[in-house]
Amino acid sequence: MKRRVDGVTCGGCALSAAGATAAPSLWLSMPRTQRHLGGGFENEGMDLTVLFTELPLVILGGAFLPLLVFTALVRLTARRRPRPE
């Protein structure tokens, strides 16, 4: 089966890239994350292991969640349209 690159494919990739960059910036703006990264009073509660545990999951979730939603929407709308013969 030969696949072609079209607007839907490029849109999915762009959405995935946007999610992978937006999710960490949102994660960094949360008060809990700022506290763990040294924003607490006199470094109270500072825990840098969140960079190794939470950050990769945030990036993966930010990349894959929009892509999964986009794929589901494309498949649902493709079923409703009649196929040209």
Sequence and secondary structure as in RCSB ss.txt:
>XXXX:A:sequence
MKRRVDGVTCGGCALSAAGATAAPSLWLSMPRTQRHLGGGFENEGMDLTVLFTELPLVILGGAFLPLLVFTALVR
LTARRRPRPE
>XXXX:A:secstr
      HHHHHHHHHHHHHHHHHHHHHHHSHHHHIIIIISGGGTT  TTHHHHHHHHHHHHHHHHHHHHHHHHHH
HHHHHS    
